[in-house]
Amino acid sequence: MLKQTLNGILAGILIIIGCSVFLACEVNYVGAVMFAVALLCICYKGYSLFTGKVGYLAESCKKQDISIVLTALLGNLIGTFLFGLMVSYALPNLQEKAFAICSAKLTQTVPVAFIRAIFCGMLMYLAVCLYKEHKTIAGIVFCVPVFILAGFEHSIADMGYFAISGIVSLEAFLFIWVVILGNSLGGVLLPLLGRLTKERAN
Protein backbone atom coordinates (compact mmCIF):
# COMPACT_ATOMS: atom_id res chain seq x y z
CA MET A 1 0.00 0.00 0.00
CA LEU A 2 2.88 2.36 0.79
CA LYS A 3 4.38 1.79 -2.65
CA GLN A 4 1.02 2.43 -4.34
CA THR A 5 0.54 5.61 -2.34
CA LEU A 6 4.00 6.85 -3.24
CA ASN A 7 3.37 6.05 -6.91
CA GLY A 8 0.13 8.00 -6.61
CA ILE A 9 1.97 10.96 -5.10
CA LEU A 10 4.49 10.88 -7.94
CA ALA A 11 1.67 10.86 -10.48
CA GLY A 12 0.11 13.82 -8.67
CA ILE A 13 3.38 15.74 -8.90
CA LEU A 14 3.53 15.15 -12.65
CA ILE A 15 -0.07 16.32 -13.01
CA ILE A 16 0.91 19.53 -11.19
CA ILE A 17 3.69 20.01 -13.73
CA GLY A 18 1.11 19.54 -16.50
CA CYS A 19 -1.22 22.05 -14.85
CA SER A 20 1.63 24.51 -14.47
CA VAL A 21 2.73 24.38 -18.08
CA PHE A 22 -0.88 24.76 -19.23
CA LEU A 23 -1.32 27.83 -17.03
CA ALA A 24 2.00 29.25 -18.22
CA CYS A 25 1.12 29.01 -21.92
CA GLU A 26 -0.56 32.01 -23.49
CA VAL A 27 -2.10 29.85 -26.20
CA ASN A 28 -4.48 27.15 -24.94
CA TYR A 29 -3.72 24.82 -27.84
CA VAL A 30 -0.03 24.81 -26.97
CA GLY A 31 -0.74 24.34 -23.28
CA ALA A 32 -3.12 21.45 -23.97
CA VAL A 33 -0.47 19.62 -26.00
CA MET A 34 2.25 20.27 -23.44
CA PHE A 35 0.03 18.95 -20.64
CA ALA A 36 0.31 15.52 -22.27
CA VAL A 37 3.89 15.24 -20.97
CA ALA A 38 2.40 14.50 -17.54
CA LEU A 39 0.44 11.39 -18.61
CA LEU A 40 3.24 10.34 -20.94
CA CYS A 41 5.76 10.28 -18.08
CA ILE A 42 3.25 8.65 -15.72
CA CYS A 43 2.74 5.78 -18.16
CA TYR A 44 6.44 5.37 -18.93
CA LYS A 45 7.35 5.30 -15.23
CA GLY A 46 4.40 3.17 -14.16
CA TYR A 47 3.08 5.67 -11.61
CA SER A 48 -0.47 5.38 -10.28
CA LEU A 49 -2.99 7.83 -11.71
CA PHE A 50 -6.58 7.34 -10.59
CA THR A 51 -8.11 8.21 -13.97
CA GLY A 52 -5.76 5.79 -15.70
CA LYS A 53 -6.66 2.89 -13.39
CA VAL A 54 -10.35 3.24 -12.56
CA GLY A 55 -11.52 2.04 -15.99
CA TYR A 56 -9.92 -1.35 -15.42
CA LEU A 57 -12.37 -2.04 -12.59
CA ALA A 58 -14.73 -3.00 -15.41
CA GLU A 59 -12.47 -5.99 -16.07
CA SER A 60 -11.59 -6.91 -12.48
CA CYS A 61 -13.39 -5.52 -9.46
CA LYS A 62 -11.87 -7.53 -6.64
CA LYS A 63 -11.20 -6.01 -3.24
CA GLN A 64 -7.52 -5.66 -4.08
CA ASP A 65 -8.28 -3.88 -7.38
CA ILE A 66 -10.55 -1.38 -5.63
CA SER A 67 -7.89 -0.83 -2.97
CA ILE A 68 -5.28 -0.04 -5.63
CA VAL A 69 -7.56 2.50 -7.31
CA LEU A 70 -8.47 4.22 -4.04
CA THR A 71 -4.84 4.27 -2.91
CA ALA A 72 -3.89 5.90 -6.21
CA LEU A 73 -6.59 8.51 -5.62
CA LEU A 74 -5.25 9.23 -2.14
CA GLY A 75 -1.69 9.56 -3.43
CA ASN A 76 -2.84 11.80 -6.28
CA LEU A 77 -4.62 14.05 -3.78
CA ILE A 78 -1.54 14.34 -1.57
CA GLY A 79 0.79 15.00 -4.50
CA THR A 80 -1.38 17.60 -6.20
CA PHE A 81 -2.20 19.40 -2.95
CA LEU A 82 1.33 19.69 -1.57
CA PHE A 83 3.08 20.50 -4.81
CA GLY A 84 0.21 22.69 -5.99
CA LEU A 85 0.77 24.85 -2.92
CA MET A 86 4.45 25.06 -3.80
CA VAL A 87 3.66 26.24 -7.32
CA SER A 88 1.18 28.77 -5.94
CA TYR A 89 3.87 30.20 -3.66
CA ALA A 90 6.72 30.20 -6.18
CA LEU A 91 4.71 31.29 -9.24
CA PRO A 92 2.01 33.76 -8.12
CA ASN A 93 1.14 34.61 -11.72
CA LEU A 94 0.02 31.00 -12.22
CA GLN A 95 -1.96 31.22 -9.00
CA GLU A 96 -3.97 34.10 -10.44
CA LYS A 97 -4.75 32.19 -13.62
CA ALA A 98 -5.70 29.07 -11.68
CA PHE A 99 -7.99 31.12 -9.46
CA ALA A 100 -9.87 32.44 -12.50
CA ILE A 101 -10.17 28.96 -14.01
CA CYS A 102 -11.37 27.36 -10.78
CA SER A 103 -13.85 30.15 -10.09
CA ALA A 104 -15.38 29.48 -13.51
CA LYS A 105 -15.50 25.73 -12.82
CA LEU A 106 -17.53 26.33 -9.67
CA THR A 107 -20.25 28.06 -11.68
CA GLN A 108 -21.10 24.76 -13.39
CA THR A 109 -24.17 22.85 -12.28
CA VAL A 110 -23.68 19.34 -10.91
CA PRO A 111 -25.11 17.60 -14.04
CA VAL A 112 -22.87 19.66 -16.32
CA ALA A 113 -19.71 18.89 -14.34
CA PHE A 114 -20.68 15.22 -14.10
CA ILE A 115 -21.26 14.83 -17.85
CA ARG A 116 -18.03 16.63 -18.69
CA ALA A 117 -16.22 14.29 -16.31
CA ILE A 118 -17.76 11.21 -17.96
CA PHE A 119 -16.30 12.16 -21.34
CA CYS A 120 -12.90 12.82 -19.79
CA GLY A 121 -13.01 9.41 -18.09
CA MET A 122 -13.60 7.77 -21.47
CA LEU A 123 -10.65 9.56 -23.03
CA MET A 124 -8.31 8.70 -20.16
CA TYR A 125 -9.28 5.04 -20.36
CA LEU A 126 -8.59 5.04 -24.10
CA ALA A 127 -5.25 6.83 -23.69
CA VAL A 128 -3.94 4.36 -21.13
CA CYS A 129 -5.52 1.35 -22.85
CA LEU A 130 -3.83 2.14 -26.16
CA TYR A 131 -0.51 2.61 -24.40
CA LYS A 132 -0.72 -0.67 -22.45
CA GLU A 133 -2.29 -2.91 -25.05
CA HIS A 134 -0.87 -1.52 -28.30
CA LYS A 135 2.39 0.06 -27.09
CA THR A 136 1.56 3.41 -28.67
CA ILE A 137 1.58 6.92 -27.23
CA ALA A 138 -0.92 8.13 -29.83
CA GLY A 139 -3.79 7.95 -27.32
CA ILE A 140 -1.87 10.05 -24.82
CA VAL A 141 -0.72 12.62 -27.36
CA PHE A 142 -4.24 13.14 -28.72
CA CYS A 143 -6.65 12.28 -25.87
CA VAL A 144 -5.11 14.70 -23.37
CA PRO A 145 -5.35 17.80 -25.60
CA VAL A 146 -8.83 16.70 -26.68
CA PHE A 147 -10.23 16.57 -23.14
CA ILE A 148 -8.65 19.93 -22.27
CA LEU A 149 -9.76 21.79 -25.39
CA ALA A 150 -13.24 20.26 -25.27
CA GLY A 151 -13.71 21.51 -21.71
CA PHE A 152 -14.06 18.08 -20.11
CA GLU A 153 -13.26 17.69 -16.41
CA HIS A 154 -10.31 15.65 -15.09
CA SER A 155 -10.52 15.11 -11.33
CA ILE A 156 -6.79 14.97 -10.62
CA ALA A 157 -6.00 17.94 -12.84
CA ASP A 158 -8.82 19.82 -11.13
CA MET A 159 -7.27 18.96 -7.76
CA GLY A 160 -4.07 20.52 -9.10
CA TYR A 161 -5.74 23.69 -10.33
CA PHE A 162 -7.60 24.17 -7.06
CA ALA A 163 -4.42 23.62 -5.05
CA ILE A 164 -2.57 26.20 -7.15
CA SER A 165 -5.51 28.61 -6.97
CA GLY A 166 -5.63 28.56 -3.19
CA ILE A 167 -9.39 27.96 -3.21
CA VAL A 168 -10.33 25.74 -0.28
CA SER A 169 -14.08 25.44 0.29
CA LEU A 170 -16.89 22.95 0.70
CA GLU A 171 -18.11 23.90 -2.78
CA ALA A 172 -14.71 23.02 -4.27
CA PHE A 173 -14.62 19.74 -2.32
CA LEU A 174 -18.04 18.70 -3.60
CA PHE A 175 -17.13 19.73 -7.16
CA ILE A 176 -14.06 17.47 -7.08
CA TRP A 177 -16.14 14.52 -5.87
CA VAL A 178 -18.69 15.01 -8.63
CA VAL A 179 -15.84 14.94 -11.15
CA ILE A 180 -14.31 11.85 -9.52
CA LEU A 181 -17.62 10.02 -9.88
CA GLY A 182 -18.01 11.17 -13.48
CA ASN A 183 -14.46 10.09 -14.38
CA SER A 184 -15.14 6.72 -12.76
CA LEU A 185 -18.32 6.14 -14.74
CA GLY A 186 -16.69 7.29 -17.96
CA GLY A 187 -13.68 5.07 -17.35
CA VAL A 188 -15.68 1.87 -16.93
CA LEU A 189 -18.35 2.67 -19.51
CA LEU A 190 -16.41 1.85 -22.68
CA PRO A 191 -14.98 -1.49 -21.51
CA LEU A 192 -18.37 -2.55 -20.13
CA LEU A 193 -20.13 -1.69 -23.40
CA GLY A 194 -17.34 -3.40 -25.31
CA ARG A 195 -17.80 -6.57 -23.29
CA LEU A 196 -21.57 -6.46 -23.88
CA THR A 197 -20.99 -6.12 -27.62
CA LYS A 198 -18.67 -9.16 -27.65
CA GLU A 199 -21.11 -11.26 -25.62
CA ARG A 200 -23.97 -10.47 -28.01
CA ALA A 201 -21.75 -11.23 -31.01
CA ASN A 202 -20.99 -14.66 -29.56
C-alpha positions in Angstrom: 0.0 0.0 0.0 2.9 2.4 0.8 4.4 1.8 -2.7 1.0 2.4 -4.3 0.5 5.6 -2.3 4.0 6.9 -3.2 3.4 6.1 -6.9 0.1 8.0 -6.6 2.0 11.0 -5.1 4.5 10.9 -7.9 1.7 10.9 -10.5 0.1 13.8 -8.7 3.4 15.7 -8.9 3.5 15.2 -12.6 -0.1 16.3 -13.0 0.9 19.5 -11.2 3.7 20.0 -13.7 1.1 19.5 -16.5 -1.2 22.0 -14.9 1.6 24.5 -14.5 2.7 24.4 -18.1 -0.9 24.8 -19.2 -1.3 27.8 -17.0 2.0 29.3 -18.2 1.1 29.0 -21.9 -0.6 32.0 -23.5 -2.1 29.8 -26.2 -4.5 27.2 -24.9 -3.7 24.8 -27.8 0.0 24.8 -27.0 -0.7 24.3 -23.3 -3.1 21.4 -24.0 -0.5 19.6 -26.0 2.3 20.3 -23.4 0.0 18.9 -20.6 0.3 15.5 -22.3 3.9 15.2 -21.0 2.4 14.5 -17.5 0.4 11.4 -18.6 3.2 10.3 -20.9 5.8 10.3 -18.1 3.3 8.6 -15.7 2.7 5.8 -18.2 6.4 5.4 -18.9 7.3 5.3 -15.2 4.4 3.2 -14.2 3.1 5.7 -11.6 -0.5 5.4 -10.3 -3.0 7.8 -11.7 -6.6 7.3 -10.6 -8.1 8.2 -14.0 -5.8 5.8 -15.7 -6.7 2.9 -13.4 -10.3 3.2 -12.6 -11.5 2.0 -16.0 -9.9 -1.3 -15.4 -12.4 -2.0 -12.6 -14.7 -3.0 -15.4 -12.5 -6.0 -16.1 -11.6 -6.9 -12.5 -13.4 -5.5 -9.5 -11.9 -7.5 -6.6 -11.2 -6.0 -3.2 -7.5 -5.7 -4.1 -8.3 -3.9 -7.4 -10.6 -1.4 -5.6 -7.9 -0.8 -3.0 -5.3 0.0 -5.6 -7.6 2.5 -7.3 -8.5 4.2 -4.0 -4.8 4.3 -2.9 -3.9 5.9 -6.2 -6.6 8.5 -5.6 -5.3 9.2 -2.1 -1.7 9.6 -3.4 -2.8 11.8 -6.3 -4.6 14.1 -3.8 -1.5 14.3 -1.6 0.8 15.0 -4.5 -1.4 17.6 -6.2 -2.2 19.4 -3.0 1.3 19.7 -1.6 3.1 20.5 -4.8 0.2 22.7 -6.0 0.8 24.9 -2.9 4.4 25.1 -3.8 3.7 26.2 -7.3 1.2 28.8 -5.9 3.9 30.2 -3.7 6.7 30.2 -6.2 4.7 31.3 -9.2 2.0 33.8 -8.1 1.1 34.6 -11.7 0.0 31.0 -12.2 -2.0 31.2 -9.0 -4.0 34.1 -10.4 -4.8 32.2 -13.6 -5.7 29.1 -11.7 -8.0 31.1 -9.5 -9.9 32.4 -12.5 -10.2 29.0 -14.0 -11.4 27.4 -10.8 -13.9 30.2 -10.1 -15.4 29.5 -13.5 -15.5 25.7 -12.8 -17.5 26.3 -9.7 -20.3 28.1 -11.7 -21.1 24.8 -13.4 -24.2 22.9 -12.3 -23.7 19.3 -10.9 -25.1 17.6 -14.0 -22.9 19.7 -16.3 -19.7 18.9 -14.3 -20.7 15.2 -14.1 -21.3 14.8 -17.8 -18.0 16.6 -18.7 -16.2 14.3 -16.3 -17.8 11.2 -18.0 -16.3 12.2 -21.3 -12.9 12.8 -19.8 -13.0 9.4 -18.1 -13.6 7.8 -21.5 -10.7 9.6 -23.0 -8.3 8.7 -20.2 -9.3 5.0 -20.4 -8.6 5.0 -24.1 -5.3 6.8 -23.7 -3.9 4.4 -21.1 -5.5 1.3 -22.8 -3.8 2.1 -26.2 -0.5 2.6 -24.4 -0.7 -0.7 -22.4 -2.3 -2.9 -25.1 -0.9 -1.5 -28.3 2.4 0.1 -27.1 1.6 3.4 -28.7 1.6 6.9 -27.2 -0.9 8.1 -29.8 -3.8 7.9 -27.3 -1.9 10.1 -24.8 -0.7 12.6 -27.4 -4.2 13.1 -28.7 -6.6 12.3 -25.9 -5.1 14.7 -23.4 -5.3 17.8 -25.6 -8.8 16.7 -26.7 -10.2 16.6 -23.1 -8.7 19.9 -22.3 -9.8 21.8 -25.4 -13.2 20.3 -25.3 -13.7 21.5 -21.7 -14.1 18.1 -20.1 -13.3 17.7 -16.4 -10.3 15.6 -15.1 -10.5 15.1 -11.3 -6.8 15.0 -10.6 -6.0 17.9 -12.8 -8.8 19.8 -11.1 -7.3 19.0 -7.8 -4.1 20.5 -9.1 -5.7 23.7 -10.3 -7.6 24.2 -7.1 -4.4 23.6 -5.0 -2.6 26.2 -7.1 -5.5 28.6 -7.0 -5.6 28.6 -3.2 -9.4 28.0 -3.2 -10.3 25.7 -0.3 -14.1 25.4 0.3 -16.9 23.0 0.7 -18.1 23.9 -2.8 -14.7 23.0 -4.3 -14.6 19.7 -2.3 -18.0 18.7 -3.6 -17.1 19.7 -7.2 -14.1 17.5 -7.1 -16.1 14.5 -5.9 -18.7 15.0 -8.6 -15.8 14.9 -11.2 -14.3 11.8 -9.5 -17.6 10.0 -9.9 -18.0 11.2 -13.5 -14.5 10.1 -14.4 -15.1 6.7 -12.8 -18.3 6.1 -14.7 -16.7 7.3 -18.0 -13.7 5.1 -17.3 -15.7 1.9 -16.9 -18.4 2.7 -19.5 -16.4 1.9 -22.7 -15.0 -1.5 -21.5 -18.4 -2.6 -20.1 -20.1 -1.7 -23.4 -17.3 -3.4 -25.3 -17.8 -6.6 -23.3 -21.6 -6.5 -23.9 -21.0 -6.1 -27.6 -18.7 -9.2 -27.6 -21.1 -11.3 -25.6 -24.0 -10.5 -28.0 -21.7 -11.2 -31.0 -21.0 -14.7 -29.6 
